[in-house]
Amino acid sequence: MRKNIKSLKLKNYDIILENYFYFFILITPILTIYDDTQAVIRVLVLQIIFISMLFFKKDFIKLTKQLFNNNKVTVIILAIFLISTTISFIISPAKVEHWGFNFVRQRYLELIVYFFFFIFIFIYLSKTIINFNKFITVIICSSLIFVNFVYIQGFFKSGSEIYKLLSLYSEIRGPGLVLTSFVSCFVGYLTLSNNNINYKDILILSLLLSLVYYFGGRGNLLSIFIICVLSMIYKKIINQKYYSLFLTFLISFGLAWIILKTIVFLYSLGTDNIQGTYSLIRIEKKDFYDRIEIWIASFNLLKDSLLFGYGPNAFLVLQSNNLLTIDGWWIKSNMFPTHTHNFIFQFLVEWGLIGTLLILFLMTKNMLKGIIILIKKQNKYLIIPVLNVLALTAHGLVDGTYIHPVTVTFLLISNAMIAANVKFK
């Protein structure tokens, strides 16, 4: 009797933990809807709660030891990476008397939480079978809440700059980064299920893409186009027809434009001072040269601190303390660029060559593992995390997907899924 009660309690706790996992995926993107500048704190709190809950899982210590023994090389590299980034933090030129030291310390603590969250989510997924229907349902629900809330805000805030409502730095990029996560996961789902045209799926994808159009997200639209192509290439490699998948993408991109124009028209009926949509075609020399100037400045920084970089969030802090000047940027825009707009340069500036090579090696090794599993048809469900990582990485080459709390969370979960070869039911 006592054994049955104990077994029932353990089973109930596993159910609670699983439901929290789904809740975490559902709520994390939505946390950016209100006061996105505080989203990182909310996301970290949710991650810490998950880490704490996993401690009470049955045989957690035993399971951890087993997984560490089976992944010794990865564990050693992760440990060296943590030591390396800690050295980067300790030797950072951002002293206490300098403005922004708190940002350096907070970013380091943020990295520590991300580090342990990845380990714990990997441990959890290694021995847990995820309900696929629940998993994809919470992603779809979260994305639809996200998109519809932004559009509804436009009706109640006449004349407001709608593109500022959700972004991390009060710009259009924040929502675009989150949308890349949503669309890439949904495209993975379509790749799994799209043998015939499903108009409900087309409507969902169209709504997501219409918001991409609204914000004029060139970087995330390009990354979305890339994963759409990759999904069809994958279908071809495993000898499956991709005709209906291609039609789904084609119809969705077209319908998204119609939805966008319809919503903008409805906005115009309610106010004379409607905020215009951002044009996707903004090919200006200024935009191109701004990126080049930032990358050149980042590269020049490496000469003086190649091995360990300048510490977390150093790119912004160095500028604010007149230790880094990007040619003409302040004069042109009256602001400091908050990040390097390229995750590799961001890693190099913050963690140096040692930390960057370590994490890039693990990322590449993990991605190759996922691709091989997919090609060998050993676990078709990995197409979702693989496409998610590829999309956010492509977008991260020109923007901040590797620093935004929501997209970093998606990256951590997706990489953990691939590393754990997560099973679905």
C-alpha positions as CSV (number, residue, x, y, z in Angstrom):
1,M,0.0,0.0,0.0
2,R,2.8,2.4,1.0
3,K,4.7,1.5,-2.2
4,N,1.6,2.2,-4.3
5,I,1.1,5.6,-2.6
6,K,4.8,6.5,-3.1
7,S,4.7,5.4,-6.7
8,L,1.5,7.5,-7.3
9,K,3.2,10.6,-5.7
10,L,6.2,10.2,-7.9
11,K,4.1,9.8,-11.0
12,N,2.0,12.9,-10.1
13,Y,5.2,14.9,-9.6
14,D,6.4,13.8,-13.1
15,I,3.1,15.0,-14.5
16,I,3.5,18.4,-12.7
17,L,7.0,18.7,-14.0
18,E,5.9,17.9,-17.6
19,N,3.1,20.4,-17.4
20,Y,5.4,23.1,-16.1
21,F,7.7,22.4,-19.1
22,Y,4.7,23.0,-21.5
23,F,3.7,26.1,-19.5
24,F,7.2,27.4,-19.7
25,I,7.3,27.2,-23.5
26,L,3.8,28.8,-23.7
27,I,4.4,31.7,-21.4
28,T,8.1,32.7,-22.2
29,P,7.4,34.6,-25.4
30,I,4.3,36.2,-24.0
31,L,6.3,37.7,-21.1
32,T,7.7,40.2,-23.7
33,I,4.3,41.6,-24.4
34,Y,4.3,43.9,-21.3
35,D,7.5,45.9,-20.6
36,D,9.9,43.8,-22.6
37,T,12.9,45.5,-21.0
38,Q,12.1,43.4,-17.9
39,A,11.5,40.2,-19.8
40,V,15.0,38.8,-19.1
41,I,14.3,38.8,-15.3
42,R,11.0,37.0,-15.8
43,V,12.5,34.4,-18.1
44,L,15.4,33.7,-15.7
45,V,13.0,33.3,-12.8
46,L,11.0,30.7,-14.8
47,Q,14.3,28.9,-15.6
48,I,15.4,28.9,-12.0
49,I,12.0,27.5,-11.0
50,F,12.5,24.6,-13.5
51,I,16.0,23.9,-12.2
52,S,14.7,23.9,-8.6
53,M,11.8,21.5,-9.5
54,L,14.1,19.1,-11.2
55,F,16.1,18.6,-8.0
56,F,13.2,16.8,-6.5
57,K,12.7,14.4,-9.4
58,K,13.2,10.7,-8.5
59,D,16.9,9.5,-8.8
60,F,18.0,12.9,-10.1
61,I,21.5,12.6,-8.7
62,K,21.9,9.1,-10.1
63,L,20.6,10.1,-13.5
64,T,22.9,13.2,-13.6
65,K,26.0,11.0,-12.8
66,Q,25.0,8.5,-15.5
67,L,24.5,11.2,-18.2
68,F,27.8,13.0,-17.2
69,N,29.7,9.7,-17.5
70,N,28.1,9.1,-21.0
71,N,29.1,12.6,-22.1
72,K,32.5,13.2,-20.6
73,V,33.9,15.2,-23.4
74,T,31.0,17.6,-23.6
75,V,30.9,18.0,-19.8
76,I,34.7,18.8,-19.8
77,I,34.3,21.4,-22.6
78,L,31.3,23.0,-20.8
79,A,33.3,23.2,-17.6
80,I,36.2,24.8,-19.4
81,F,33.8,27.2,-21.1
82,L,32.3,28.3,-17.7
83,I,35.8,28.8,-16.3
84,S,36.9,30.8,-19.4
85,T,33.8,33.1,-19.3
86,T,34.3,33.6,-15.5
87,I,37.9,34.8,-16.3
88,S,36.4,37.1,-18.9
89,F,34.1,38.6,-16.3
90,I,36.9,39.0,-13.7
91,I,39.3,40.7,-16.0
92,S,36.7,42.9,-17.7
93,P,37.8,46.5,-18.0
94,A,34.4,47.6,-16.7
95,K,35.3,48.7,-13.1
96,V,32.9,49.5,-10.3
97,E,33.3,53.2,-10.9
98,H,32.4,52.9,-14.6
99,W,28.8,53.3,-15.8
100,G,27.4,50.0,-16.7
101,F,29.3,47.7,-14.3
102,N,25.9,46.4,-13.1
103,F,25.1,45.4,-16.6
104,V,28.3,43.4,-16.8
105,R,27.6,41.6,-13.6
106,Q,23.9,41.0,-14.5
107,R,24.9,39.6,-17.9
108,Y,27.4,37.2,-16.2
109,L,24.7,36.0,-13.8
110,E,22.3,35.6,-16.7
111,L,24.9,33.4,-18.4
112,I,25.3,31.3,-15.3
113,V,21.5,30.7,-15.2
114,Y,21.4,29.9,-18.9
115,F,24.4,27.5,-18.4
116,F,22.6,25.5,-15.7
117,F,19.2,25.6,-17.4
118,F,20.7,24.0,-20.5
119,I,22.3,21.2,-18.4
120,F,19.1,20.6,-16.4
121,I,16.8,20.7,-19.5
122,F,19.2,18.2,-21.2
123,I,19.0,15.9,-18.1
124,Y,15.2,16.2,-18.1
125,L,14.7,15.5,-21.8
126,S,17.2,12.6,-21.8
127,K,14.8,10.5,-19.8
128,T,11.4,12.0,-20.6
129,I,9.1,11.2,-23.4
130,I,7.3,14.5,-24.5
131,N,3.8,14.6,-25.7
132,F,4.2,15.9,-29.2
133,N,0.6,17.2,-29.6
134,K,0.9,19.2,-26.4
135,F,4.3,20.5,-27.3
136,I,3.3,21.9,-30.7
137,T,0.0,23.1,-29.4
138,V,1.6,25.4,-26.8
139,I,3.9,26.8,-29.4
140,I,1.0,27.6,-31.7
141,C,-1.1,29.0,-28.9
142,S,1.8,31.2,-27.7
143,S,2.5,32.5,-31.2
144,L,-1.2,33.3,-31.9
145,I,-1.6,35.1,-28.6
146,F,1.6,37.0,-29.3
147,V,0.5,38.1,-32.9
148,N,-3.0,38.9,-32.0
149,F,-2.1,41.0,-29.0
150,V,0.2,43.2,-31.1
151,Y,-2.5,43.8,-33.7
152,I,-5.2,44.4,-31.1
153,Q,-2.9,47.0,-29.4
154,G,-3.0,48.9,-32.6
155,F,-6.7,49.4,-32.4
156,F,-6.6,50.8,-28.8
157,K,-3.5,52.9,-29.1
158,S,-4.3,55.2,-32.0
159,G,-1.3,56.9,-33.4
160,S,1.1,54.9,-31.3
161,E,4.2,53.3,-32.8
162,I,3.0,49.7,-32.6
163,Y,6.4,48.3,-33.6
164,K,7.8,49.6,-30.2
165,L,5.3,47.7,-28.1
166,L,7.2,44.4,-27.8
167,S,10.8,45.0,-28.6
168,L,13.8,44.6,-26.3
169,Y,15.4,47.9,-27.3
170,S,12.2,49.8,-28.3
171,E,12.9,48.9,-31.9
172,I,11.3,46.7,-34.5
173,R,13.9,43.9,-34.0
174,G,12.6,42.4,-30.7
175,P,9.3,41.0,-32.1
176,G,11.1,39.9,-35.2
177,L,13.5,37.7,-33.2
178,V,10.6,36.1,-31.4
179,L,8.7,35.5,-34.6
180,T,11.8,33.7,-36.1
181,S,11.5,31.2,-33.2
182,F,7.8,30.7,-33.7
183,V,7.9,30.4,-37.5
184,S,10.9,28.0,-37.5
185,C,9.2,25.7,-35.0
186,F,6.0,25.8,-37.0
187,V,7.8,25.1,-40.3
188,G,9.3,22.1,-38.6
189,Y,5.8,20.9,-37.6
190,L,4.6,21.4,-41.2
191,T,7.5,19.4,-42.5
192,L,6.4,16.5,-40.4
193,S,2.7,16.7,-41.1
194,N,2.3,18.3,-44.5
195,N,1.3,15.6,-46.9
196,N,-1.8,17.4,-48.0
197,I,-2.6,21.1,-47.9
198,N,-4.2,22.1,-44.6
199,Y,-5.9,25.5,-44.6
200,K,-5.8,25.9,-40.9
201,D,-2.0,25.5,-41.0
202,I,-1.8,28.1,-43.8
203,L,-3.9,30.5,-41.8
204,I,-1.6,30.2,-38.8
205,L,1.6,30.6,-40.8
206,S,0.0,33.6,-42.7
207,L,-0.8,35.4,-39.5
208,L,2.8,34.9,-38.2
209,L,4.3,36.1,-41.5
210,S,1.9,39.1,-41.7
211,L,3.5,40.4,-38.5
212,V,6.9,39.9,-39.9
213,Y,5.8,42.0,-42.9
214,Y,4.4,44.6,-40.6
215,F,7.6,45.1,-38.7
216,G,9.6,45.0,-42.0
217,G,11.8,42.3,-40.6
218,R,14.3,41.7,-43.3
219,G,16.7,39.6,-41.3
220,N,14.1,37.2,-39.9
221,L,12.2,37.0,-43.2
222,L,15.5,35.9,-44.9
223,S,16.1,33.3,-42.2
224,I,12.5,32.1,-42.5
225,F,12.9,31.8,-46.3
226,I,16.1,29.8,-45.7
227,I,14.4,27.2,-43.4
228,C,11.5,26.9,-45.8
229,V,14.0,25.9,-48.5
230,L,15.9,23.6,-46.1
231,S,12.6,21.9,-45.1
232,M,11.9,21.0,-48.7
233,I,15.5,19.9,-49.3
234,Y,15.1,17.6,-46.3
235,K,11.9,16.1,-47.8
236,K,13.8,15.5,-51.0
237,I,16.7,13.8,-49.2
238,I,14.5,11.4,-47.4
239,N,12.5,10.7,-50.6
240,Q,9.2,12.4,-49.6
241,K,7.1,14.6,-51.8
242,Y,7.4,18.3,-51.0
243,Y,4.9,19.7,-53.5
244,S,2.1,20.4,-50.9
245,L,4.7,21.8,-48.5
246,F,5.8,24.2,-51.2
247,L,2.3,25.2,-52.0
248,T,1.6,25.8,-48.3
249,F,4.6,28.2,-48.1
250,L,3.7,29.9,-51.3
251,I,0.0,30.5,-50.4
252,S,1.0,31.6,-46.8
253,F,3.4,34.2,-48.0
254,G,0.8,35.6,-50.3
255,L,-2.1,35.5,-47.9
256,A,0.1,37.1,-45.2
257,W,0.4,40.2,-47.4
258,I,-3.4,40.3,-47.8
259,I,-3.9,40.0,-44.1
260,L,-1.3,42.8,-43.5
261,K,-3.1,45.2,-45.9
262,T,-6.5,44.3,-44.4
263,I,-5.3,45.1,-40.9
264,V,-3.6,48.4,-41.9
265,F,-6.8,49.4,-43.7
266,L,-8.8,48.7,-40.5
267,Y,-6.4,50.7,-38.5
268,S,-6.9,53.6,-41.0
269,L,-10.6,53.6,-40.3
270,G,-10.1,54.3,-36.6
271,T,-7.5,57.0,-36.7
272,D,-6.1,59.7,-39.0
273,N,-2.6,59.3,-37.5
274,I,-1.9,55.6,-38.3
275,Q,1.6,54.4,-37.8
276,G,2.8,53.1,-41.1
277,T,4.3,49.6,-41.6
278,Y,8.0,49.2,-42.1
279,S,9.0,48.5,-45.6
280,L,10.8,45.2,-46.3
281,I,12.7,46.9,-49.1
282,R,15.0,49.2,-47.1
283,I,18.2,48.6,-49.0
284,E,20.1,51.7,-47.9
285,K,23.9,52.2,-47.9
286,K,23.6,53.6,-44.4
287,D,22.1,50.3,-43.1
288,F,24.9,48.3,-44.8
289,Y,27.7,50.6,-43.6
290,D,26.4,50.7,-40.1
291,R,26.8,47.0,-39.7
292,I,30.2,47.1,-41.3
293,E,31.3,49.8,-38.9
294,I,30.2,47.8,-35.9
295,W,31.9,44.6,-37.1
296,I,35.2,46.5,-37.8
297,A,35.0,48.1,-34.4
298,S,34.4,44.6,-32.8
299,F,37.3,43.1,-34.8
300,N,39.7,45.9,-33.7
301,L,38.8,45.2,-30.1
302,L,40.2,41.7,-30.3
303,K,43.7,43.0,-30.8
304,D,44.1,43.9,-27.2
305,S,42.2,41.1,-25.5
306,L,42.1,38.1,-27.9
307,L,42.0,35.2,-25.5
308,F,39.3,36.1,-22.9
309,G,37.6,39.2,-24.4
310,Y,36.2,42.1,-22.4
311,G,33.6,40.4,-20.3
312,P,29.7,40.1,-20.5
313,N,27.9,43.1,-22.1
314,A,31.2,44.8,-22.7
315,F,30.4,46.1,-26.1
316,L,27.9,48.6,-24.7
317,V,29.8,49.4,-21.5
318,L,33.0,50.2,-23.4
319,Q,31.2,52.7,-25.5
320,S,29.5,54.3,-22.6
321,N,32.9,54.8,-20.9
322,N,34.5,56.2,-24.0
323,L,36.7,53.1,-24.3
324,L,35.3,52.3,-27.7
325,T,34.2,54.6,-30.5
326,I,32.4,53.5,-33.6
327,D,33.0,55.9,-36.4
328,G,30.2,58.5,-36.6
329,W,27.6,56.2,-35.0
330,W,26.7,58.6,-32.1
331,I,26.6,61.6,-34.4
332,K,24.3,59.8,-36.9
333,S,21.9,58.1,-34.5
334,N,22.5,59.7,-31.1
335,M,22.8,56.3,-29.5
336,F,25.2,53.4,-28.8
337,P,24.7,50.1,-30.6
338,T,23.7,47.7,-27.9
339,H,25.2,44.7,-29.5
340,T,27.4,43.7,-32.4
341,H,24.6,42.5,-34.7
342,N,26.6,39.2,-35.2
343,F,26.6,36.5,-32.6
344,I,30.2,35.4,-33.4
345,F,31.6,38.9,-32.9
346,Q,29.4,39.1,-29.8
347,F,31.0,36.0,-28.4
348,L,34.5,37.1,-29.3
349,V,34.1,40.5,-27.7
350,E,32.6,39.1,-24.5
351,W,34.3,35.8,-24.1
352,G,37.4,36.0,-26.4
353,L,38.8,33.3,-28.7
354,I,38.9,30.6,-26.1
355,G,35.2,30.8,-25.0
356,T,34.0,31.3,-28.5
357,L,35.8,28.3,-30.0
358,L,34.6,26.1,-27.2
359,I,30.9,27.1,-27.6
360,L,31.1,27.0,-31.4
361,F,32.6,23.5,-31.3
362,L,29.8,22.3,-29.1
363,M,27.1,24.0,-31.3
364,T,28.5,22.5,-34.5
365,K,29.0,19.1,-33.0
366,N,25.4,19.1,-31.7
367,M,23.9,20.4,-35.0
368,L,25.8,17.7,-37.0
369,K,24.4,15.1,-34.7
370,G,20.8,16.3,-35.3
371,I,21.3,16.4,-39.0
372,I,22.7,12.9,-39.2
373,I,19.8,11.6,-37.1
374,L,17.3,13.2,-39.4
375,I,19.0,12.0,-42.6
376,K,19.1,8.4,-41.2
377,K,15.4,8.7,-40.3
378,Q,16.2,7.8,-36.6
379,N,14.0,10.5,-35.1
380,K,12.0,12.7,-37.5
381,Y,10.8,15.0,-34.7
382,L,14.2,16.5,-34.4
383,I,13.4,18.5,-37.5
384,I,11.7,21.1,-35.2
385,P,14.6,21.9,-33.0
386,V,17.1,21.6,-35.9
387,L,15.2,24.2,-38.0
388,N,14.8,26.4,-34.9
389,V,18.5,26.5,-34.3
390,L,19.4,27.0,-37.9
391,A,16.9,29.9,-38.3
392,L,18.0,31.7,-35.1
393,T,21.6,31.2,-36.1
394,A,21.1,32.6,-39.6
395,H,19.2,35.5,-38.1
396,G,21.9,35.9,-35.4
397,L,24.5,36.6,-38.1
398,V,23.0,40.1,-38.6
399,D,21.0,40.6,-35.4
400,G,20.6,39.7,-31.7
401,T,19.0,36.3,-31.5
402,Y,21.8,35.1,-29.3
403,I,21.2,37.7,-26.6
404,H,17.4,38.1,-26.6
405,P,16.0,36.2,-23.6
406,V,13.2,34.5,-25.5
407,T,15.3,33.4,-28.5
408,V,18.2,32.3,-26.2
409,T,15.6,30.1,-24.3
410,F,14.4,28.6,-27.6
411,L,18.0,27.9,-28.6
412,L,18.8,26.3,-25.2
413,I,15.7,24.0,-25.4
414,S,16.3,23.1,-29.0
415,N,19.9,22.3,-28.5
416,A,19.1,20.2,-25.5
417,M,16.4,18.4,-27.5
418,I,19.0,17.5,-30.2
419,A,21.7,16.6,-27.6
420,A,19.3,14.4,-25.7
421,N,17.7,13.0,-29.0
422,V,14.4,13.7,-27.3
423,K,11.6,11.2,-27.8
424,F,8.0,12.1,-28.5
425,K,4.8,10.2,-28.0
